[in-house]
Amino acid sequence: MTNEERAALEAIAQGELGRQFGIEARHLDVAASMAGDLARRGAHDRALRLYATIVLCDPQHRAAQAGLASGALEVGAPYIAIQAAAVLIAGAPDDPLGYLLSGKGCLLAQEWPEAREDLQRASDLAGARGDGNCQREADMLLAGLSAHAAQSTAAPAVQFG
């Protein structure tokens, strides 16, 4: 990779693409809100495209990365969810949301050990922060994973919803 290519990738990672088009954080916040509305109405494909566009403009936009991960889970794209969750984890390693989304992506991808590890980390962090909803969800998914593993060596059936 040339120095010019490295510089271009670094500029994109720092949100330069959005700035080049005059896009400000407030514009991206509005777009993220619109994407959330689309997702709540069940238009997951459209929401996913909008979240991806926001992330191209500002890869550090946490709401868009979380939305991208959630949307990817809804449309059955686990590796996109895992990648978006990884950005969340890198930006805030003490926030359980990234681990929860990554764990869900790993479940969908049938990556059982990784799912267990991420979900356990989400549960632990959520408990330490007093985030009962996140902790309950992670614990429920962990329990389902454990119950199915105990019953057979077949893949556990985990549903998102």
Secondary structure by P-SEA (a helix, b strand, c coil): ccaaaaaaaaaaaaaaaaaaacccaaaaaaaaaaaaaaaaacaaaaaaaaaaaaaaacccaaaaaaaaaaaaaaaccaaaaaaaaaaaaaaccccaaaaaaaaaaaaaacaaaaaaaaaaaaaaaaaaacaaaaaaaaaaaaaaaaaaaaacccccccccc
